[in-house]
Amino acid sequence: MKKVLVLEDEPNIRSFIVINLKRAGYEAIEAASGEDALQLIKEHPDISVALLDIMLPGMDGFEVCRRIRAGDTHMGIIMLTARTQEMDKVTGLMTGADDYVTKPFSAAELTARIDALCRRVGKDEAPAHPGELRQPPFVLNTRNRTLEKNGKRIKLTQVEYALMKLFMENPGEALSREVILDAVWGRDYFGELKIVDVNIRRLRLKIEDDPTNPTCITTLWGFGYKWGL
């Protein structure tokens, strides 16, 4: 049974989420504060997905996300927010989240997002065929899912790894946002296309010499992206 951390300070909302997670076959680990969540992650290192509310007393969800990513690149993270401002969504993704859900949300939508993210986490945990994708100065090791640039390791999240693999397997090919979304997030993902743009922006910060003038992942305006090496 996969474990899902639920960080939500509102008891009614947390109870609603927990009940529906259990109905969907997940084990729910409850936390009411950021500090509690980080402690529970230490106690349960096999947590597959963390649901993080943004608005919390004390340590907010953004900071919890940053701290999780500082020590764990494989845990799936979904931000929960009652806000509709674009900046909150972008900030959550840029701090390392894989997805976001805006309140109010239905149980069906939330469990579908968790199901899709768990499948991606599962793919990362599954044995891979030995091999490397080499496009100097990058080497993507598909056995242990690591990326090196000029011999230096670059720490990637599961989504960033999937993006790199997709681009390096299709050098010079124009990939639409829809194709990227289907390949990385799955055909059953029904979120917004902007999640592609924000994650590519985050990936560029890690791999480009000058993220403001990218040469590795180039933008095809109005269409998508291309691996430009």
C-alpha positions in Angstrom: 0.0 0.0 0.0 1.5 3.3 -1.1 1.9 6.0 1.5 0.7 9.6 1.0 1.6 12.4 3.3 -1.2 14.9 3.8 -0.1 18.3 5.1 -3.2 20.4 5.8 -3.9 22.5 8.9 -7.7 22.6 8.4 -9.0 19.4 10.1 -12.2 19.2 8.0 -10.2 19.4 4.7 -7.6 17.0 6.0 -10.2 14.5 7.1 -11.9 14.7 3.6 -8.6 14.0 1.9 -7.7 11.1 4.2 -11.0 9.4 3.9 -10.9 9.5 0.1 -7.3 8.4 0.0 -8.1 5.3 2.1 -11.1 4.6 -0.2 -8.7 4.7 -3.1 -6.3 2.2 -1.5 -3.6 4.5 -0.1 -2.2 4.8 3.4 -2.5 8.4 4.6 0.1 10.0 6.9 -1.4 13.1 8.5 0.4 16.3 9.4 -1.0 19.7 10.6 2.2 21.7 10.4 5.3 21.9 8.2 7.5 20.9 11.1 5.4 17.8 11.8 5.5 16.9 8.1 9.3 16.9 7.9 9.5 14.8 11.0 7.0 12.3 9.6 9.0 12.0 6.4 12.0 11.0 8.4 9.9 8.4 10.1 8.4 7.1 6.9 11.1 7.3 4.2 8.8 5.2 1.9 6.3 7.9 1.4 5.4 8.0 -2.3 3.6 11.4 -2.6 3.3 14.4 -0.4 0.3 16.7 -0.6 1.3 20.1 0.7 -1.0 22.9 1.6 0.6 26.3 0.8 -1.1 28.4 3.5 0.1 27.1 6.9 1.0 28.8 10.2 4.7 28.9 10.7 6.6 27.1 7.9 4.5 27.3 4.7 4.1 24.6 2.0 6.7 26.2 -0.2 9.4 25.9 2.4 8.4 22.3 3.2 8.7 21.5 -0.5 12.2 23.1 -0.7 13.4 21.0 2.2 11.9 17.8 0.9 13.6 18.4 -2.5 16.9 19.2 -0.7 17.0 15.6 0.5 14.8 13.6 -1.8 14.4 14.0 -5.6 12.1 11.0 -6.1 9.1 11.7 -3.8 6.1 13.1 -5.7 4.9 16.4 -4.5 1.5 18.0 -5.2 0.8 21.5 -3.8 -2.7 22.3 -2.5 -3.8 25.9 -2.6 -6.9 27.9 -2.2 -5.4 30.8 -4.2 -5.9 31.3 -7.9 -3.0 33.6 -8.5 -0.7 32.4 -11.2 2.4 33.2 -9.1 1.4 30.7 -6.4 1.3 27.9 -9.0 4.5 28.9 -10.6 6.3 29.3 -7.2 5.2 25.9 -6.1 6.5 24.2 -9.3 9.7 26.2 -9.2 10.4 25.1 -5.6 10.2 21.5 -6.8 6.6 20.4 -6.8 5.4 18.1 -9.6 1.8 19.3 -9.7 -0.7 21.5 -8.0 -4.4 21.3 -7.3 -6.5 24.4 -6.6 -9.2 24.3 -3.8 -12.0 23.5 -4.0 -11.2 20.2 -5.7 -13.2 16.9 -6.0 -12.0 13.6 -4.6 -11.9 12.2 -8.1 -9.6 14.9 -9.4 -7.2 14.6 -6.4 -7.0 10.8 -6.5 -6.5 10.9 -10.3 -3.6 13.3 -9.9 -2.1 11.1 -7.1 -2.6 7.9 -9.2 -0.8 9.5 -12.2 2.1 10.8 -10.0 2.5 7.4 -8.2 2.8 5.7 -11.6 5.6 8.1 -12.5 7.3 7.5 -9.1 6.9 3.8 -9.7 8.6 4.1 -13.1 11.6 5.8 -11.5 11.8 3.0 -8.9 11.6 0.2 -11.5 14.7 -1.5 -12.9 15.9 0.1 -16.0 17.9 -1.2 -18.9 21.6 -0.3 -18.7 22.6 2.4 -21.0 23.6 6.0 -21.5 22.4 8.9 -23.6 25.4 11.0 -24.6 25.2 14.4 -26.1 28.3 16.4 -24.9 28.6 17.9 -22.5 25.7 15.9 -21.1 25.6 12.2 -20.1 22.2 10.8 -19.0 22.6 7.4 -17.3 19.4 5.5 -17.8 20.5 2.7 -15.4 20.7 4.9 -12.2 18.8 7.9 -13.7 21.5 10.5 -13.2 22.6 13.4 -15.3 26.2 14.7 -15.6 27.3 17.9 -17.4 31.1 18.1 -18.0 31.5 15.3 -15.5 29.6 17.1 -12.8 26.4 15.5 -11.4 23.2 17.6 -11.7 20.5 16.7 -9.2 17.1 16.1 -11.0 13.6 15.5 -9.8 11.7 12.6 -11.4 9.9 15.0 -13.8 13.1 16.7 -14.8 14.7 13.4 -15.5 11.7 12.4 -17.7 12.0 15.7 -19.6 15.8 15.2 -20.1 15.3 11.7 -21.3 12.5 12.7 -23.7 14.6 15.5 -25.2 17.8 13.5 -25.5 16.0 10.7 -27.2 14.6 13.1 -29.7 17.4 15.5 -30.6 16.5 18.3 -33.0 12.8 17.2 -33.1 10.1 19.8 -32.5 8.0 18.6 -29.6 4.7 20.2 -28.9 3.6 21.0 -25.4 0.8 18.4 -25.8 3.3 15.7 -26.8 5.6 16.6 -23.8 2.6 16.6 -21.4 1.5 13.1 -22.6 5.0 11.7 -22.5 6.0 13.0 -19.1 2.7 13.4 -17.2 0.6 10.7 -18.9 -2.3 10.8 -21.2 -4.8 10.7 -18.3 -3.4 14.0 -16.9 -6.0 16.7 -17.1 -4.1 19.7 -15.7 -3.0 22.8 -17.5 -0.4 23.0 -20.3 1.5 25.6 -18.3 3.0 22.9 -16.1 5.2 22.0 -19.1 6.5 25.5 -19.4 7.3 25.9 -15.7 9.1 22.6 -15.4 11.2 23.3 -18.4 12.0 26.7 -16.9 13.1 24.9 -13.8 15.2 22.4 -15.7 16.9 25.2 -17.7 18.0 26.8 -14.4 20.0 23.5 -13.8 21.4 22.7 -17.2 21.9 25.9 -19.1 25.0 28.0 -19.0 22.8 31.1 -19.2 19.1 30.2 -18.4 18.0 33.6 -19.8 19.5 32.7 -23.2 18.9 28.9 -23.4 20.8 26.9 -26.0 20.0 23.4 -24.9 16.2 23.5 -24.8 15.1 26.1 -27.3 11.5 27.5 -27.4 9.4 27.1 -30.5 7.0 30.0 -29.9 3.3 29.0 -30.0 4.2 25.4 -30.4 6.6 23.8 -27.9 10.4 23.0 -27.5 13.3 21.5 -29.1 16.6 20.0 -27.8 19.0 22.3 -29.5 22.4 20.7 -29.1 
